[in-house]
Amino acid sequence: MAQIECDKKLDLDDPLNRPSFLNASSDQMKTIQEKGNKKIKGIQKYDGNQFKSTQLFKGIKEQESPKDLIYFDVDNYNKPKKLIFYYASFKFLDIIKIVKEHFIDATHSLLEFKMLFYMISAKFPNTHAFPICQFVVYPNTSENIAFCLKAFFNWAKVKPKYFMSDCAQEIENAIINSFPEVILHWCAVHVMRAFRKNLKDYAFESSDKLILDTKMNYLAYGRNGKKEWIEPTFKKILEIAEKFPEFSKYIQNQWISNQERWTAAERDENLALTNNISESINKKIKYYYFGGTIFMRFDRFVMKLIDFIVPSFFTEFLKI
C-alpha cells in the first residue's frame, strides 16, 4: 500500500490502465516512458547496485500483486555466479489454461554477464504470438531452465502437452526432464540452419549438396508427407552422405535418431513447424520495447518488463 501511495504522489499510475504501446500516440508514449523512468530512478536511488534494487522492486511487486508469479535470486551482488529470475502475471491465468502448444526461445546480448532472457509464448486464433512467462538464467544450464519451467507450470496448474524449441540441448533436457510425457518438437528453420552449417564443411559435389538439402527440407517442412516415406528418404540421404563417413555419422546421430522431434510427418497437422511464434515476440521486445539496448542494467530490464511490457501485451489482447 505504501508503494501505491508513493506512486500516486509521483503521478505513476497503474500500468494496466496505461494505453498499449502499440496504439499510444507519440505524446502518450513519451509520458509513459517518463513516468517509468521516474519510478526506476526512484528505486535505484535507494541502492545503486542493480541486483539489490531488483530485490527491492521484487518486494514492492509482491505487495502490489501477491497473486503474480515472481522470483529473483542471485548469489553475489557484485559478480554473480548464479542468477535466476522469472515472472508471470496472474491476469494471464485464464489464457494460459487454454494453451495447446508452448513455444520457448532465448534472447542473447540484452543483459550483462551473458545472461539469457527466455520467453514462453503461445499462439491464439487472433494473435501471432503472446508472452505468458519470462525468465532469466545464469549460467544457461538445463537445471536452471528446468527450475523456471517447473515453477511456472506448477503455479499455473497446467501440464504442458506440446513444446516447440530450437535444437539447443539445454532446452531439450530441461523440458524432457521436467515433463517426461511432453511432446517436444524442433523448429524446422533451426533444423535446416544447423544441417546447412554442417553440410558446407564437406566437399560434396554441388549436385549432391542440392539433393541432400532438398531431401532434408522436405522432411522438415513437408506437410503432405507420410511417415512411411521417412525411412526411404533417409536411405537416399545416407547413400550420398556415406561419401564422408563423419558426415554420415552426424546425420544418423543428430537427425535420424531424433526424427520424431523435427520431421513434419511425425507431428499433428495442427501443430506449428517453426518457432517463429516465440522468436518474433523476442525480437519485438528486444529491438522495439528495449530499443535494441545491449547489456542493460538488470534492474531496469526487470522494472520495464513487469511494469510496461507485459501489461501492454495484456491490454492489446483484451481488445481482440
C-alpha positions in Angstrom: 0.0 0.0 0.0 2.9 2.3 0.8 4.2 1.9 -2.7 0.8 2.5 -4.3 0.5 5.7 -2.3 4.0 6.7 -3.3 3.1 6.1 -7.0 0.1 8.4 -6.7 2.2 11.1 -5.2 4.7 10.7 -8.0 1.9 10.6 -10.6 2.8 7.0 -11.5 -0.5 5.3 -12.5 -1.4 1.6 -12.6 0.4 0.0 -15.5 -2.7 -1.9 -16.6 -4.6 1.4 -17.1 -1.9 2.8 -19.5 -2.6 2.7 -23.2 -1.0 -0.1 -25.2 2.5 0.9 -26.5 1.3 -0.2 -30.0 -1.7 2.2 -30.0 -0.2 5.0 -28.0 0.4 8.4 -29.6 3.9 9.9 -29.6 2.9 12.1 -26.7 1.4 9.3 -24.7 4.5 7.2 -25.4 6.7 9.9 -24.1 4.6 10.3 -20.9 4.6 6.5 -20.3 8.4 6.4 -20.7 8.9 9.5 -18.5 6.8 8.0 -15.7 8.5 4.7 -16.0 12.0 6.2 -15.9 11.0 8.3 -12.8 9.9 5.2 -10.9 13.0 3.3 -11.9 15.3 6.1 -10.8 13.3 6.4 -7.6 14.0 2.8 -6.7 17.6 2.9 -7.9 18.4 5.9 -5.6 17.9 3.6 -2.6 20.7 1.4 -3.8 22.9 1.8 -6.9 23.6 -1.9 -7.2 21.4 -3.3 -10.0 20.7 -6.6 -8.1 19.9 -5.0 -4.8 17.5 -2.6 -6.4 15.9 -5.6 -8.2 15.3 -7.3 -4.9 13.7 -4.1 -3.6 11.5 -3.9 -6.7 10.5 -7.6 -6.3 9.4 -6.9 -2.7 7.3 -4.0 -4.0 5.6 -6.1 -6.7 4.9 -8.9 -4.2 2.9 -6.4 -2.1 1.2 -4.8 -5.1 0.2 -8.0 -6.8 0.6 -11.1 -4.5 -1.0 -13.4 -7.0 1.7 -12.9 -9.6 4.5 -15.4 -10.0 7.8 -13.6 -9.3 11.1 -14.9 -8.2 14.6 -13.4 -8.0 17.7 -14.9 -6.5 21.4 -14.0 -7.0 24.4 -15.5 -5.2 26.5 -12.3 -5.3 25.5 -8.7 -5.8 28.8 -7.7 -7.5 29.9 -10.7 -9.6 27.2 -13.2 -9.7 27.9 -16.8 -10.5 24.3 -17.8 -10.4 21.1 -15.8 -11.0 17.5 -16.9 -11.6 14.6 -14.6 -12.3 11.1 -15.4 -13.5 7.8 -13.6 -13.8 4.2 -14.3 -14.9 1.1 -12.2 -14.4 -1.9 -13.8 -12.7 -4.1 -11.8 -15.1 -2.9 -14.3 -17.8 -4.0 -17.4 -15.9 -7.3 -17.9 -17.8 -5.4 -17.5 -21.1 -2.6 -19.9 -20.0 -5.0 -22.7 -19.3 -6.3 -22.9 -22.9 -2.8 -23.0 -24.5 -2.3 -26.2 -26.5 1.3 -25.6 -27.7 4.0 -23.8 -25.9 6.9 -22.0 -27.6 10.2 -21.2 -26.0 13.1 -19.1 -27.2 16.1 -17.2 -25.7 17.5 -13.8 -26.5 21.2 -13.0 -26.3 23.1 -9.8 -25.5 20.3 -8.0 -23.8 21.7 -8.3 -20.3 25.1 -8.2 -18.7 27.2 -11.3 -17.8 25.9 -13.1 -20.9 22.6 -13.8 -19.2 19.9 -15.3 -21.4 16.4 -13.9 -21.4 13.8 -16.7 -22.1 10.2 -16.2 -23.2 7.5 -18.8 -23.1 4.9 -17.8 -25.7 1.6 -19.1 -27.2 -0.4 -18.5 -30.3 -4.1 -17.9 -30.4 -6.5 -17.6 -33.4 -6.3 -13.8 -33.4 -2.7 -13.4 -32.4 0.7 -14.1 -33.9 2.4 -14.5 -30.5 1.6 -13.8 -26.9 4.1 -14.0 -24.0 2.9 -15.9 -20.9 6.1 -16.3 -18.9 9.5 -14.6 -18.9 12.7 -15.8 -17.1 16.4 -15.2 -17.0 19.0 -17.8 -16.0 22.7 -17.6 -15.4 24.5 -19.8 -16.2 22.5 -21.3 -19.0 22.1 -24.8 -17.8 19.3 -27.3 -18.2 18.9 -27.4 -14.4 18.3 -23.6 -14.2 15.9 -23.7 -17.1 14.0 -26.6 -15.6 13.8 -24.7 -12.3 11.9 -21.9 -14.0 9.7 -24.2 -16.1 8.6 -26.2 -13.2 7.8 -23.1 -11.1 5.7 -21.6 -13.9 3.6 -24.7 -14.8 3.1 -25.6 -11.1 1.9 -22.1 -10.4 -0.4 -22.2 -13.4 -1.6 -25.7 -12.5 -1.1 -26.8 -16.1 0.6 -29.8 -17.6 2.2 -28.9 -21.0 1.4 -31.3 -23.8 3.4 -29.8 -26.7 6.5 -27.7 -26.7 8.4 -26.1 -29.6 12.0 -25.0 -29.4 15.3 -24.8 -31.3 17.7 -27.7 -31.1 19.6 -26.5 -28.0 20.5 -29.4 -25.8 20.0 -27.4 -22.6 16.4 -26.6 -23.5 15.6 -30.1 -24.6 17.0 -31.6 -21.4 15.1 -29.1 -19.2 11.8 -29.8 -20.9 12.1 -33.6 -21.1 13.4 -34.0 -17.5 10.7 -31.7 -16.1 7.8 -33.1 -18.1 8.6 -36.7 -19.4 5.2 -37.0 -21.1 5.5 -33.8 -23.1 5.9 -34.0 -26.9 8.9 -31.8 -27.9 9.3 -30.6 -31.5 12.3 -28.8 -33.0 11.8 -25.7 -35.2 12.2 -26.6 -38.9 14.1 -23.3 -39.5 16.7 -24.2 -36.9 17.0 -27.8 -38.1 17.8 -26.7 -41.6 20.1 -23.9 -40.4 22.1 -26.5 -38.3 22.1 -29.0 -41.2 23.4 -26.5 -43.8 26.0 -25.2 -41.4 27.5 -28.7 -41.2 26.9 -29.5 -44.9 29.1 -26.7 -46.1 32.1 -28.1 -44.3 32.2 -31.1 -46.6 33.3 -31.2 -50.2 30.3 -32.8 -51.8 29.5 -32.2 -55.4 27.1 -29.4 -55.9 24.5 -31.8 -57.3 24.8 -34.0 -54.1 24.5 -31.0 -51.9 21.3 -30.0 -53.7 19.8 -33.4 -53.2 20.8 -33.6 -49.5 19.3 -30.1 -48.9 16.1 -30.9 -50.8 15.5 -34.2 -49.0 16.1 -32.7 -45.6 14.0 -29.7 -46.4 11.2 -32.0 -47.5 11.4 -34.0 -44.2 11.3 -30.8 -42.1 8.6 -28.9 -44.0 6.6 -31.5 -46.0 3.1 -31.3 -44.6 1.8 -33.7 -47.2 4.5 -36.3 -46.3 3.7 -39.6 -44.8 5.5 -41.5 -42.0 6.3 -44.4 -44.4 8.2 -42.0 -46.6 10.6 -41.0 -43.9 12.8 -44.2 -44.0 13.3 -44.3 -47.8 14.1 -40.6 -47.8 16.8 -41.1 -45.1 18.1 -44.0 -47.0 18.7 -41.8 -50.0 20.4 -39.2 -47.8 22.7 -41.7 -46.3 23.7 -43.1 -49.7 25.1 -39.7 -50.5 26.4 -38.9 -47.0 28.4 -42.1 -46.9 31.0 -40.4 -49.1 32.1 -38.7 -46.0 31.8 -41.1 -43.0 31.9 -38.4 -40.4 29.0 -36.5 -42.0 27.1 -39.8 -42.3 27.5 -40.4 -38.6 26.3 -36.9 -37.9 23.2 -37.5 -39.9 22.4 -40.7 -38.0 23.2 -39.3 -34.5 21.6 -35.9 -34.8 18.7 -36.3 -37.3 17.7 -39.9 -37.8 17.8 -40.8 -34.1 15.7 -37.7 -33.3 13.3 -37.8 -36.3 10.2 -37.6 -34.1 11.4 -34.2 -33.0 11.6 -32.5 -36.3 10.1 -34.3 -39.3 6.8 -32.8 -40.4 5.2 -36.2 -40.9 5.7 -37.1 -37.3 3.5 -34.3 -35.9 -0.1 -33.3 -35.9 -1.0 -31.2 -38.8 -2.5 -28.5 -36.5 0.9 -28.0 -34.7 3.5 -25.5 -35.9 6.5 -26.4 -37.9 8.6 -23.4 -36.9 9.4 -21.4 -33.7 8.8 -18.0 -35.3 6.0 -17.5 -32.7 8.5 -17.1 -29.9 11.3 -15.7 -32.0 9.1 -12.9 -33.3 8.0 -11.7 -29.9 11.5 -11.9 -28.5 12.7 -9.7 -31.4 9.9 -7.2 -30.8 10.7 -6.9 -27.1 14.5 -6.7 -27.7 14.5 -4.2 -30.5 11.3 -2.3 -30.1 10.4 -2.2 -26.4 14.0 -2.1 -25.2 15.2 -0.1 -28.1 18.0 -2.6 -29.1 19.9 -1.9 -25.9 22.9 -4.1 -25.3 24.0 -5.4 -21.9 21.4 -3.2 -20.0 21.2 -3.0 -16.2 19.3 -5.9 -14.7 17.0 -3.7 -12.5 16.0 -1.5 -15.4 15.2 -4.6 -17.5 13.0 -6.2 -14.8 11.1 -3.0 -14.0 10.3 -2.2 -17.6 9.4 -5.8 -18.3 6.9 -6.0 -15.4 5.5 -2.5 -15.3 5.2 -1.7 -19.0 5.9 -4.5 -21.5 3.8 -7.3 -20.1 0.8 -5.0 -19.3 1.0 -3.7 -22.8 0.5 -7.1 -24.3 -2.4 -7.8 -21.9 -4.1 -4.5 -22.8 -3.7 -5.4 -26.5 -5.1 -8.9 -26.0 -8.2 -7.6 -24.3 -9.1 -5.7 -27.5 -9.3 -8.8 -29.6 
